[in-house]
């Protein structure tokens, strides 16, 4: 019985992760104009110390933005990202993650 419950929880976790990563690339591209100031128009930062977003893993980007929004990430330039992320809703975060992960 424990194996069945564990298997069901694992399957649910996989599917919930896929749902988290289902963003709209076009909507993310439109929303990314603000991000371009620091992370570059093509997702490649021109400023040393700023991360490249181009081609990053979609779930990583979404989790990172949510962590900034919840002020769980601190240090460095976290205050800047916390302010930016606080203005994003869940759909915005999913869309931005989808857009930047789609760039190759």
ChimeraX attribute file (.defattr): number of C-alpha atoms within 10 A of each C-alpha:
attribute: neighborCount
match mode: 1-to-1
recipient: residues
	/A:1	6
	/A:2	7
	/A:3	8
	/A:4	9
	/A:5	10
	/A:6	11
	/A:7	12
	/A:8	12
	/A:9	12
	/A:10	12
	/A:11	12
	/A:12	12
	/A:13	12
	/A:14	11
	/A:15	12
	/A:16	11
	/A:17	12
	/A:18	11
	/A:19	11
	/A:20	17
	/A:21	21
	/A:22	15
	/A:23	21
	/A:24	17
	/A:25	19
	/A:26	13
	/A:27	16
	/A:28	20
	/A:29	18
	/A:30	12
	/A:31	17
	/A:32	22
	/A:33	12
	/A:34	12
	/A:35	17
	/A:36	16
	/A:37	12
	/A:38	17
	/A:39	20
	/A:40	20
	/A:41	16
	/A:42	15
	/A:43	22
	/A:44	16
	/A:45	19
	/A:46	15
	/A:47	12
	/A:48	7
	/A:49	10
	/A:50	13
	/A:51	14
	/A:52	17
	/A:53	23
	/A:54	20
	/A:55	17
	/A:56	18
	/A:57	15
	/A:58	24
	/A:59	18
	/A:60	13
	/A:61	21
	/A:62	21
	/A:63	16
	/A:64	18
	/A:65	26
	/A:66	21
	/A:67	16
	/A:68	20
	/A:69	21
	/A:70	12
	/A:71	16
	/A:72	12
	/A:73	17
	/A:74	12
	/A:75	6
	/A:76	9
	/A:77	11
	/A:78	15
	/A:79	14
	/A:80	10
	/A:81	19
	/A:82	20
	/A:83	13
	/A:84	15
	/A:85	20
	/A:86	14
	/A:87	10
	/A:88	16
	/A:89	12
	/A:90	12
	/A:91	15
	/A:92	20
	/A:93	27
	/A:94	27
	/A:95	26
	/A:96	28
	/A:97	33
	/A:98	27
	/A:99	26
	/A:100	23
	/A:101	20
	/A:102	14
	/A:103	13
	/A:104	9
